[in-house]
Amino acid sequence: MALLDKYPATLTAKTAEHLLRRTMFGATRADIAALTGKSIDAALDTLLKDQTAPAPPIDPTTGQTWVNGTARTNNDGQYNNYMKAWWLGLMATQPLSITEKMTLFWHNHFVSSYSAVNDTRYMYKQHALLRRYALGNFKTLTREISTDPAMLRYLNGNRNTKASPQENFARELQELFTIGKGPEISAGNYTTYTEQDVRTAARVLTGWTDNPTTVTSTFNLNQHDTEDKQFSAAYQNTIIKKRTTASSPNSNVGLDDLNELLDMIFRQTATSEYICRKLYRFFVNFDVTPTIEKEVIVPLGKTLRDNNFEIKPVLRQLLGSTHFFDNNIIGCIIKTPLDLIIGMVRQMQITIPNSTTQTGFYYSYFDQLRSLAASLQQDVFELPNVAGWSVYYQEPLFYQIWINSATMPSRANLGNTLTNGWTLVNRATSATMRVTFDSLAFLQQFPNPEDPNKVIDNLTQNFFAIDLTSEQKDELLTKVLLPNLPPYEWTMEWNDYMKTPNDAQKKAMIKAKLDALIKYMMLIAEYQIT
C-alpha cells in the first residue's frame, strides 16, 4: 500500500481526534463527535471549507478598531498585545476548520515581526493577507507577500533601489519562501540558485516602497532597474528582458517583472517540493526520511504543480492518507505552546468571557494566554528570526526544542494555572472577574462519573493522544485520585454530592480529588505530545 493512498476506514473517535489535534488547536468533545463515523473525504470537506474573515481586533477600552487608522506614535506596543490576544481568541473559539492552523503555518513561513515593522496596522494587514490565502494559491500568496507593506519593511524591500540594490528579500524569497537552498556546491552557491541569482533577483524587485499613510505599497519606476536581468544555469539561464512602460501592459513594469521572476522560480520542481516538505513537518512529522521524500514529498509536489499551486489538494491528499493515520504518526509531535495552552482551554471547555458583552474581560483573558505562550517561546507576531520557529528546521532536535530548562517549569505549572483559574482585569473599567475551571461540570459530560475506573478511562482518552498503560492508569487511580482509599469511596462521595450538589463541603471534597487528578495528568510526559 502506498503511503499516500486514501485512508479507507470510517473515522473512529480516536482517529477523528488525531485529525483534529493536528489541524486545530485541541479538540473538544463536540468536535470529535462531529467527525466520528464520517469518511475521511467528508471530514476534510468540513475542515477545508473556506471561512468568513473575522472582524478586526479592537481597543477594549474604546470598543473601536485602530487597524485602519493613522499611525500611532505611542502605545502601539499595547495594541500589538491586543492583536495577539485577538488572534488567540480566534484560535480558542475556532469552528471545525483548519484555517487557524494554516494561518499560523503561513505566519511561520512568510515571517515578519512587530519589533522590526513597528506598526500594528502593518502587521494586521499582513495577517489578514495570510488568512485570506490560508487555503488558497501558494503562488498568488507569494506574489502578494512580495509587495506587502510589512514585508517590505521587515526585509528592507522598501530601500531596494536601482542605485543601491538591497538583497534581503531577494535572498529569503528563494532560500526560505519558495525554492530552498538545496545542497551547497560552492561557497554561497547551491544546486537551486547562486549568489549571482540573489543579486539579479534583487534588481528585479527594485522600486517598491511602503506608504505609512495608507499602509499600502507603491512602485516607483524611477527607482527600478529596467535593464536585462540574466539568471544562472540553475534557472536555465533565464533572462528577464528590459521592460519599459511602453512595452509593459497597463504600464505595470514592477508587477510584470515580479510575475516573470515568480514564474521562473515556480517552474523549478524544488519549489513545490520545498513547501510540501514544510507542510509535512508542520502537520505530520519532522523526520523526512529518504522513503518519505520519495513516497510522500515528491508526489505531493506533483499534486501541487498539477493543481497550479492550490494548497487544498495537497492538504487533502496528505491529511487523508493512510500514512497520516499510521500508529507511528499518532503522538509523534511535541505540542507547540499554542497547541498546549489553547488545547487545554478547549479540551477542558473552560468558560471564556463573551467577546461582545464582556469585551474587556475577553481581551484580558487572552492577553494572559498570550503571556503564557510567550513564556513558552511561542510569541505570535514576534518570531525569533526570518526562518521562523526553529523547531521546524533545526536538526536534529526539531520539536524537542520546545522542551528546555527555561520552558519546562512553565509547562509543568500550566495545568495548575488553568485549573486554579485567575483574576481578569477590565482595562476600561478596572473591574475584576474570576475565571475558574468547573471540573465537576466537566466530568459530568462523560458517562458513569460515579465509577472511578471509568473516570480514569474517560479522562485519559480525552487528554492523551496515545493510550496510557494499565500500570499508569492504576497509578492514577490508586495514588492520585484515591490515595490509600478503596475505589468505592469515590462512588459514595460522588453519589452523596449529586444528592445535594449545593452542599459546599461535599462539593469541595470531591472537587479537590478531581482537580488533583487532572493536574497530575497534565504533568505526565505523554500529555506533551500530540
C-alpha positions in Angstrom: 0.0 0.0 0.0 1.4 3.4 -1.0 1.8 5.9 1.8 -0.5 8.5 0.2 -3.3 6.0 -0.5 -6.5 7.3 0.8 -7.4 6.3 4.4 -10.2 3.8 3.8 -11.9 3.4 7.1 -14.7 5.4 8.8 -13.3 7.7 11.4 -13.4 6.4 15.0 -13.3 8.8 18.0 -9.6 8.1 18.2 -8.8 8.8 14.5 -11.1 11.8 14.4 -9.3 13.2 17.5 -5.9 12.7 15.8 -7.1 14.6 12.7 -8.5 17.4 14.8 -5.5 17.7 17.1 -3.2 18.2 14.1 -5.5 20.5 12.2 -6.9 22.6 15.0 -5.8 23.8 18.5 -7.1 21.0 20.6 -10.3 19.0 20.1 -13.5 19.4 22.1 -15.8 16.5 22.7 -18.3 18.2 20.3 -15.6 18.4 17.6 -14.8 14.8 17.9 -18.4 13.7 17.9 -19.0 15.8 14.8 -16.4 13.8 12.8 -16.8 10.4 14.3 -18.4 8.0 11.9 -17.6 10.2 8.9 -15.5 9.2 5.9 -12.1 11.0 5.5 -13.5 12.8 2.5 -16.5 14.2 4.5 -14.3 15.1 7.4 -11.9 17.0 5.1 -14.7 18.7 3.3 -15.6 20.2 6.7 -12.1 21.1 7.8 -11.1 22.6 4.4 -14.2 24.7 3.9 -13.4 28.4 3.4 -14.2 30.6 6.4 -15.5 34.2 6.6 -12.9 36.7 7.6 -13.3 37.7 11.3 -13.9 41.2 12.5 -10.6 43.0 13.2 -9.1 43.5 16.7 -10.3 46.4 18.8 -9.1 48.5 21.6 -11.2 47.1 24.5 -11.0 50.4 26.3 -12.9 52.2 23.5 -14.6 49.3 21.6 -13.1 50.6 18.4 -10.6 49.1 16.0 -7.4 51.0 15.1 -6.1 48.9 12.2 -7.5 51.3 9.5 -6.5 54.5 11.3 -3.4 56.7 11.3 0.0 55.6 12.7 0.4 55.8 16.5 3.5 57.5 17.9 2.9 56.0 21.4 1.3 53.0 23.0 1.4 50.9 19.7 3.0 48.1 21.7 -0.2 47.8 23.7 -2.1 47.5 20.5 0.2 44.7 19.4 -0.7 42.8 22.6 -4.4 43.4 21.8 -3.9 42.0 18.3 -2.1 38.9 19.8 -5.0 38.4 22.3 -7.5 38.8 19.4 -5.8 36.0 17.4 -5.5 33.6 20.4 -9.2 34.3 20.9 -9.9 33.2 17.3 -7.9 30.0 18.0 -9.8 29.1 21.1 -13.2 29.8 19.5 -12.4 28.3 16.1 -15.1 26.4 14.2 -14.4 23.0 12.7 -11.7 24.3 10.4 -8.0 24.1 9.6 -8.0 27.8 8.9 -6.4 29.0 12.1 -3.6 26.3 11.9 -2.9 27.2 8.3 -2.8 30.9 9.1 -0.2 30.0 11.7 1.7 27.9 9.2 2.0 30.9 6.8 2.8 33.2 9.7 5.8 31.0 10.4 6.6 30.7 6.7 6.4 34.3 5.4 7.9 35.7 8.6 7.7 39.3 9.8 7.9 40.6 13.4 6.4 43.6 15.1 9.7 44.7 16.7 11.1 45.2 13.2 8.0 46.5 11.4 6.9 48.7 14.4 3.3 49.3 13.4 0.4 47.1 14.3 -1.6 48.3 11.3 1.1 46.8 9.0 1.1 43.5 11.0 -2.7 43.2 10.9 -2.8 43.8 7.2 -0.2 41.1 6.6 -2.1 38.7 8.9 -5.3 39.4 7.0 -3.5 38.6 3.8 -2.2 35.3 5.2 -5.6 34.4 6.5 -7.3 35.3 3.1 -4.9 32.9 1.3 -4.6 30.3 4.1 -6.3 27.7 1.9 -5.7 29.4 -1.4 -3.0 29.6 -4.0 0.7 29.5 -2.9 2.0 31.3 -5.9 -0.6 34.1 -5.6 0.2 34.5 -1.9 3.9 34.7 -2.7 3.2 37.4 -5.2 1.1 39.3 -2.7 3.6 38.9 0.1 6.4 40.2 -2.1 4.8 43.7 -2.2 3.2 43.5 1.3 4.0 46.7 3.3 5.0 44.8 6.4 7.3 42.5 4.4 8.8 45.5 2.5 9.7 47.0 5.9 10.8 43.7 7.6 13.3 42.7 4.8 14.2 46.2 3.7 12.5 45.9 0.3 11.4 49.5 0.8 15.0 50.5 0.4 15.8 48.4 -2.7 16.6 50.8 -5.5 18.5 50.5 -8.8 21.3 52.7 -7.4 21.6 50.6 -4.3 20.0 47.1 -4.6 19.0 45.6 -1.3 19.3 41.7 -1.3 17.5 40.7 1.9 14.1 39.9 0.4 15.5 38.5 -2.8 17.6 36.1 -0.8 14.8 35.0 1.6 12.3 34.7 -1.3 14.4 32.0 -2.7 16.1 30.4 0.3 13.1 30.4 2.8 9.9 31.2 1.0 10.0 29.2 -2.2 12.8 27.1 -3.5 15.1 26.4 -0.6 18.9 26.3 -0.6 19.4 22.7 -1.9 22.9 21.2 -1.5 25.7 23.7 -1.4 28.1 23.2 -4.4 30.4 26.1 -3.6 30.6 28.9 -1.1 27.2 30.7 -1.3 26.1 28.8 -4.3 23.6 26.0 -4.2 22.1 23.5 -6.7 18.9 25.6 -6.7 20.4 29.1 -7.2 23.6 31.1 -6.9 24.7 34.2 -5.2 24.5 35.9 -8.6 20.9 34.9 -8.8 20.2 36.6 -5.4 21.8 39.8 -6.7 19.9 39.6 -10.0 16.6 38.9 -8.2 17.2 42.0 -6.1 17.4 44.1 -9.3 14.1 42.6 -10.4 12.5 43.8 -7.1 13.8 47.3 -7.1 11.4 50.3 -6.9 8.9 49.1 -4.3 8.3 51.0 -1.1 5.6 51.3 1.6 3.2 54.2 2.3 2.6 54.6 6.1 -0.4 56.9 5.5 -2.4 54.3 3.6 -0.5 51.2 4.7 -0.1 50.2 1.1 2.8 49.5 -1.2 3.7 51.7 -4.2 6.1 51.3 -7.2 8.5 54.0 -8.3 9.6 53.3 -11.9 12.5 55.8 -11.5 14.0 53.6 -8.7 13.5 50.4 -10.7 16.3 48.6 -12.7 14.7 48.2 -16.2 17.7 46.6 -17.8 18.0 42.9 -18.9 18.5 40.5 -15.9 20.3 37.3 -16.6 20.0 34.3 -14.2 22.3 31.3 -13.9 22.1 27.8 -15.3 20.3 26.8 -12.1 17.4 28.8 -13.6 18.0 27.6 -17.1 19.8 30.8 -17.9 16.5 32.7 -17.9 16.6 36.4 -18.9 14.1 38.9 -17.7 14.2 41.3 -20.6 14.4 45.1 -20.4 11.0 46.5 -19.8 9.5 50.0 -20.2 6.1 51.5 -19.7 5.6 51.3 -23.4 6.4 47.5 -23.5 4.6 46.5 -20.3 0.7 46.1 -20.4 -1.0 48.8 -18.4 2.4 50.2 -17.5 2.8 47.6 -14.7 6.6 47.4 -15.0 7.2 46.4 -11.4 4.4 43.8 -11.3 5.3 42.4 -14.7 9.0 41.9 -13.6 7.8 40.4 -10.3 5.5 37.9 -12.1 8.2 36.9 -14.5 10.6 36.3 -11.6 8.0 34.2 -9.8 7.1 32.2 -13.0 10.8 31.3 -13.2 11.0 30.3 -9.5 7.8 28.3 -9.6 8.9 26.4 -12.7 11.5 24.7 -10.5 10.5 21.3 -9.1 12.3 22.2 -5.9 9.8 24.9 -5.1 6.8 22.7 -4.9 8.7 20.0 -3.0 10.1 22.6 -0.6 6.7 23.8 0.6 5.3 20.3 0.8 8.2 19.3 3.0 7.4 22.2 5.3 3.7 21.2 5.4 4.7 17.6 6.3 6.9 18.8 9.2 4.2 21.1 10.4 1.3 18.7 10.3 2.7 15.1 10.3 6.3 14.5 11.5 9.7 16.2 11.5 11.5 13.0 10.2 11.7 13.3 6.4 13.4 10.1 5.6 14.5 9.1 2.1 11.3 6.9 1.9 9.1 9.9 3.0 10.9 12.1 0.5 10.3 9.6 -2.4 6.8 8.4 -1.5 5.3 11.5 0.1 7.1 14.7 -0.7 7.7 14.1 -4.4 4.2 13.0 -5.2 2.7 15.9 -3.1 4.9 18.3 -5.1 3.5 16.9 -8.3 0.0 17.4 -6.9 0.8 21.0 -6.1 2.1 21.6 -9.6 -0.7 19.8 -11.3 -3.2 22.0 -9.4 -1.5 25.2 -10.3 -0.2 25.6 -6.7 -3.5 25.4 -5.0 -2.9 24.3 -1.4 -6.2 22.4 -0.7 -5.5 19.4 -2.9 -2.1 18.9 -1.2 -3.7 19.1 2.3 -6.5 16.8 1.2 -4.0 14.2 -0.1 -1.7 14.4 2.9 -4.2 14.6 5.7 -6.4 12.0 4.1 -3.6 9.4 3.6 -3.0 6.1 5.3 0.4 7.4 6.3 -1.2 10.3 8.3 -3.2 7.8 10.4 -0.3 5.3 10.9 0.1 4.5 14.6 3.7 5.7 14.5 2.5 9.1 13.4 -0.1 9.5 16.2 1.6 11.1 19.2 4.9 11.7 17.5 4.8 15.5 17.8 5.6 17.5 20.9 2.9 20.1 21.4 3.7 23.7 20.5 3.0 26.2 23.3 -0.2 27.3 21.4 -1.3 23.7 21.0 -0.7 23.1 24.7 -2.4 26.2 26.0 -5.3 26.7 23.6 -5.7 22.9 23.5 -6.1 22.8 27.3 -8.7 25.6 27.3 -10.7 23.8 24.6 -10.3 20.3 26.0 -11.3 21.4 29.5 -14.0 23.5 28.0 -13.1 26.4 30.3 -15.7 29.2 30.1 -14.4 32.1 28.1 -15.7 35.7 28.7 -18.1 36.8 26.0 -16.4 38.8 23.3 -19.4 41.1 22.8 -20.8 41.6 26.2 -17.6 41.1 28.2 -15.1 42.6 25.8 -12.7 43.9 28.3 -12.5 40.7 30.2 -12.3 38.7 26.9 -9.1 40.6 25.9 -7.7 40.4 29.4 -8.3 36.6 29.3 -6.4 36.1 26.0 -3.7 38.5 27.0 -3.0 36.2 29.9 -2.8 33.3 27.5 -0.6 35.3 25.2 1.8 35.9 28.0 1.9 32.2 28.9 2.6 31.3 25.2 5.4 33.9 25.1 7.0 32.5 28.2 7.0 29.1 26.5 8.8 30.7 23.5 5.9 31.0 21.0 5.0 34.6 20.7 2.9 35.4 17.7 3.7 38.5 15.6 7.2 38.3 17.2 9.0 35.3 15.6 12.7 34.8 16.6 14.1 35.3 13.1 13.3 35.3 9.4 13.4 31.4 9.3 10.6 31.2 11.9 10.5 28.9 14.9 13.5 26.6 14.9 11.5 23.5 15.8 10.5 23.1 12.1 14.0 23.2 10.7 16.7 22.8 13.3 18.2 19.4 13.0 18.5 17.0 14.8 16.2 18.2 17.7 13.3 19.7 15.8 10.2 19.6 18.1 12.3 18.8 21.2 13.5 22.4 21.2 10.1 23.3 22.8 11.3 21.4 25.9 14.2 23.1 27.7 15.3 24.3 31.1 13.5 27.6 30.5 10.2 26.3 29.4 9.8 23.0 31.3 8.8 24.6 34.7 6.2 26.7 33.0 4.8 23.8 31.0 4.6 21.8 34.3 2.8 24.6 36.0 0.3 25.2 33.2 -2.2 22.7 34.5 -2.2 24.3 37.9 -2.7 27.8 36.3 -5.6 26.8 34.2 -7.2 24.5 36.8 -6.9 27.0 39.7 -8.0 30.0 37.5 -7.0 33.6 37.7 -8.4 37.1 38.0 -9.0 39.2 34.9 -9.0 43.0 34.9 -11.1 45.1 32.5 -8.8 47.9 31.4 -11.8 50.1 30.5 -13.5 50.0 34.0 -10.8 48.4 36.3 -13.5 45.9 37.2 -12.3 42.3 38.0 -13.6 38.9 37.1 -12.5 35.5 38.4 -12.1 32.7 35.8 -12.2 29.2 37.1 -12.4 25.6 35.8 -15.5 23.8 36.9 -14.1 20.3 36.9 -17.3 18.7 38.3 -19.4 20.0 35.5 -16.7 18.9 33.0 -16.7 15.3 34.4 -20.5 15.1 34.1 -20.2 15.2 30.3 -18.7 11.7 30.4 -20.7 8.5 31.1 -20.5 6.9 34.6 -18.8 9.6 36.6 -19.6 7.7 39.7 -17.3 4.8 38.6 -13.6 5.7 39.4 -12.3 3.3 36.8 -14.5 5.0 34.1 -13.3 8.4 35.3 -9.7 7.3 34.6 -10.6 5.8 31.3 -12.7 8.7 30.1 -10.2 11.4 31.1 -7.2 9.7 29.7 -9.0 9.2 26.4 -9.9 12.9 26.5 -6.5 14.3 27.4 -3.9 12.0 25.7 -3.1 11.3 22.1 -1.9 7.8 22.9 -3.2 5.2 25.2 -1.7 5.0 28.7 -0.6 1.7 30.0 -2.7 -0.2 32.5 0.1 0.5 35.1 -0.2 4.2 34.5 -3.9 4.1 34.8 -3.7 2.1 38.0 -1.3 4.7 39.4 -3.7 7.5 38.6 -6.5 5.6 40.4 -4.7 4.3 43.5 -2.1 7.0 44.1 -3.7 10.2 42.8 -7.5 10.1 42.7 -7.9 7.8 45.7 -4.6 7.6 47.6 -4.8 4.9 50.3 -8.6 4.6 49.7 -10.7 1.9 48.3 -12.5 2.6 44.9 -15.9 2.6 46.5 -15.0 5.7 48.4 -15.2 7.7 45.2 -18.6 6.2 44.3 -20.0 7.0 47.7 -18.7 10.6 47.7 -19.9 11.3 44.1 -23.4 9.9 44.7 -23.6 11.8 48.0 -22.5 15.0 46.3 -25.1 14.5 43.5 -27.9 14.2 46.0 -27.0 17.6 47.5 -24.9 19.4 44.8 -25.2 22.7 46.7 -23.5 21.4 49.8 -20.3 23.4 49.8 -18.4 20.9 51.9 -19.3 17.9 49.9 -18.6 19.7 46.7 -15.2 20.9 47.9 -14.2 17.3 48.9 -15.0 15.7 45.6 -13.6 18.6 43.6 -10.3 18.5 45.4 -9.8 14.9 44.4 -10.8 15.5 40.8 -8.7 18.6 40.4 -5.7 16.8 41.8 -6.2 14.0 39.2 -6.5 16.5 36.3 -3.4 18.5 37.4 -1.4 15.3 37.7 -2.5 14.1 34.3 -1.1 17.3 32.8 2.3 16.6 34.4 2.6 13.2 32.6 5.1 13.3 29.8 2.5 11.8 27.4 0.4 14.9 27.8 3.1 16.9 26.0 2.6 15.1 22.7 0.0 15.1 20.0 
